[in-house]
């Protein structure tokens, strides 16, 4: 969960830990910096989601079981 929190928090020190409203009291340059930091955070979040999905798929593949064999072993009454 910490990785997710780190991924969505802006990386630029000026905005870390702050809830910034883009455009309010910021110069054009500050808005661009904020937008870049936000985009970097978003990219990190998407990367985390993709890697998590890949790990889940790998685990599913590793744990694939023969359902018919399992059912037959549990079906005592046929």
TIPARO-866569 format. One line per 3 residues: number of its first residue (from 1); their letters; for each residue x, y, z of N, C-alpha, C. Coordinates in pm, 1 decimal. Atoms other than C-alpha are relative to their C-alpha. Layout:
// residues N
NUM> A> X Y Z X Y Z X Y Z  ...
***
This chain:
// residues 78
1> XXX> 81.8 -118.3 0.0 0.0 0.0 0.0 87.4 126.3 0.0  -90.2 -115.0 -4.2 292.6 231.4 66.2 45.4 36.9 -140.6  -41.4 -26.7 137.5 401.8 194.3 -298.0 -107.1 81.4 -73.0
4> XXX> 109.6 -73.1 63.9 58.5 315.7 -410.3 -1.6 144.7 46.9  -1.9 -136.2 -53.9 74.0 618.3 -180.7 117.6 79.2 -56.4  -116.9 -67.6 56.9 424.2 700.5 -304.4 -20.5 32.9 -147.1
7> XXX> 20.0 -19.6 143.9 313.8 664.8 -666.3 -90.8 118.1 -30.5  94.9 -107.1 31.4 31.7 917.8 -641.7 37.5 133.9 63.4  -43.6 -125.8 -59.8 212.6 1178.4 -432.1 93.9 73.0 -96.0
10> XXX> -88.6 -73.6 91.2 371.0 1455.2 -643.1 145.5 -8.8 43.1  -142.7 15.6 -28.3 748.0 1421.7 -669.6 70.6 133.1 24.1  -63.9 -130.3 -14.7 827.3 1792.0 -680.6 -11.7 46.5 145.3
13> XXX> 3.1 -38.6 -141.8 923.1 1917.2 -330.2 -97.2 113.3 31.4  88.5 -113.4 -26.0 712.3 2232.8 -368.2 -144.5 -44.6 23.4  138.7 45.0 -10.2 393.5 2025.2 -385.0 -16.3 -124.6 86.1
16> XXX> 7.1 121.1 -82.0 478.7 1725.9 -167.1 -75.3 30.0 129.3  75.8 -13.0 -123.9 228.1 1686.6 114.2 -100.3 113.0 -1.4  95.6 -109.6 9.3 15.0 1975.8 -9.4 -112.4 -38.5 -93.3
19> XXX> 112.7 18.2 89.7 -324.5 1974.5 -166.4 -8.7 126.5 -83.7  -10.4 -119.9 82.8 -259.6 2215.7 -447.3 -111.5 4.0 -102.2  99.9 -23.4 103.7 -521.7 2362.5 -676.4 73.2 63.7 -116.6
22> XXX> -74.4 -57.1 112.2 -355.2 2409.0 -1015.5 -64.0 129.7 -47.1  50.4 -128.4 49.2 -393.6 2768.3 -1116.5 -25.5 101.7 109.5  30.3 -95.3 -105.2 -477.5 2922.1 -780.2 128.3 53.1 60.2
25> XXX> -116.4 -65.8 -57.6 -204.1 3165.8 -688.6 132.8 -47.2 -56.0  -123.7 49.8 59.2 50.4 3004.3 -919.1 26.7 70.9 -131.9  -38.2 -55.7 129.2 241.9 3149.6 -1205.8 -13.8 -109.7 -105.9
28> XXX> 6.1 96.7 110.0 233.1 2982.0 -1547.1 110.4 -104.9 16.2  -111.3 92.6 -18.6 573.8 2830.5 -1475.3 -28.2 -98.5 113.7  34.5 87.5 -112.0 454.6 2693.3 -1140.0 -107.2 -100.4 -40.9
31> XXX> 104.0 90.6 48.3 148.2 2547.1 -1309.4 60.2 -111.2 -85.7  -65.8 99.6 83.7 370.8 2371.9 -1562.8 77.3 -100.6 85.1  -75.2 88.3 -89.8 591.4 2232.6 -1286.1 -96.6 -93.7 72.5
34> XXX> 100.3 81.3 -68.6 284.3 2113.9 -1096.1 -56.5 -105.7 -94.1  55.4 93.4 97.1 140.6 1954.4 -1409.6 100.1 -111.4 -31.5  -103.2 100.5 27.1 470.9 1777.8 -1482.5 11.8 -97.5 116.9
37> XXX> -8.2 86.2 -118.5 489.5 1645.6 -1125.4 -121.2 -92.8 6.4  122.0 79.9 -1.7 130.3 1526.2 -1150.3 7.1 -110.3 -105.1  -11.6 98.6 107.4 197.1 1350.2 -1481.0 100.1 -109.5 36.9
40> XXX> -98.5 98.9 -44.0 505.5 1178.4 -1336.8 -60.9 -93.6 103.9  66.6 82.0 -101.6 300.4 1058.7 -1040.6 -101.0 -94.2 -64.2  98.2 81.1 70.4 27.4 934.3 -1272.2 68.3 -113.8 -76.0
43> XXX> -75.6 103.0 72.2 282.2 747.4 -1484.9 50.4 -107.1 96.4  -46.5 96.2 -100.2 426.5 585.2 -1171.7 -115.5 -87.9 48.3  118.0 75.3 -43.0 76.2 481.6 -1062.1 -39.4 -102.5 -105.3
46> XXX> 34.0 94.2 106.9 -0.6 325.3 -1400.5 102.5 -112.7 -7.1  -103.4 102.2 -0.8 331.9 142.9 -1388.6 -21.9 -101.0 111.9  26.6 87.5 -113.8 244.9 4.2 -1046.9 -120.8 -89.8 -27.0
49> XXX> 119.9 78.3 32.9 -99.6 -108.3 -1166.1 34.0 -109.4 -100.2  -37.4 97.9 102.1 48.2 -281.0 -1470.6 84.9 -111.9 58.9  -84.9 104.1 -58.5 316.4 -461.0 -1271.4 -79.4 -87.9 96.0
52> XXX> 83.9 79.5 -90.1 57.6 -570.6 -1012.9 -85.7 -97.3 -79.0  82.7 86.6 84.0 -167.1 -707.8 -1286.8 82.7 -114.9 -56.8  -88.2 104.9 52.1 127.0 -899.8 -1433.8 32.9 -102.2 108.0
55> XXX> -29.8 91.9 -110.6 215.2 -1047.5 -1094.3 -120.1 -88.2 31.5  121.7 77.6 -26.1 -145.3 -1156.1 -1039.0 -17.9 -106.9 -107.3  13.6 95.8 109.8 -155.8 -1321.1 -1380.7 102.2 -112.9 12.0
58> XXX> -102.8 103.0 -20.2 171.7 -1504.8 -1309.8 -40.4 -96.6 111.0  42.9 86.1 -111.3 34.1 -1633.7 -978.4 -115.5 -89.0 -43.6  110.9 81.3 49.3 -286.4 -1750.4 -1148.3 51.0 -114.7 -85.8
61> XXX> -57.1 102.7 86.4 -81.1 -1938.1 -1404.7 71.2 -106.6 82.3  -73.2 93.9 -85.6 137.4 -2096.0 -1136.8 -94.5 -90.8 78.1  92.1 74.7 -85.7 -163.9 -2208.1 -931.4 -108.6 -73.6 -78.1
64> XXX> 103.6 64.2 81.5 -367.0 -2345.5 -1221.5 -11.3 -146.9 38.6  24.5 135.5 -45.9 -524.2 -2668.0 -1103.2 -92.7 -70.9 -98.6  86.6 79.2 84.8 -699.3 -2950.1 -1285.6 -135.7 -12.0 69.0
67> XXX> 131.4 -5.1 -63.2 -1061.8 -2876.2 -1196.0 -76.1 -130.7 -8.2  71.7 127.0 15.7 -1200.6 -3202.5 -1332.9 52.4 -104.6 97.6  -60.7 95.9 -93.5 -955.9 -3411.1 -1128.2 -39.7 32.9 143.2
70> XXX> 39.5 -39.8 -135.4 -1035.0 -3209.7 -812.9 -146.3 -34.0 26.4  141.4 30.3 -18.7 -1410.1 -3248.9 -864.9 -20.2 -150.1 17.8  12.7 145.4 -10.8 -1377.1 -3623.9 -920.2 45.6 -50.2 136.2
73> XXX> -48.6 45.2 -131.7 -1178.1 -3659.7 -598.1 -94.9 40.1 112.2  96.2 -43.0 -102.2 -1448.2 -3470.8 -401.3 -136.1 -64.1 -18.9  131.8 55.2 32.4 -1746.5 -3639.1 -571.2 -7.8 -145.4 43.6
76> XXX> 0.0 134.5 -55.9 -1774.2 -3938.4 -342.2 -120.9 -82.4 -44.6  122.3 71.8 34.4 -2129.5 -4030.9 -451.4 -20.7 -19.4 -150.1  5.8 6.4 145.3 -2068.4 -4000.2 -828.6 -135.3 42.2 -47.8
***
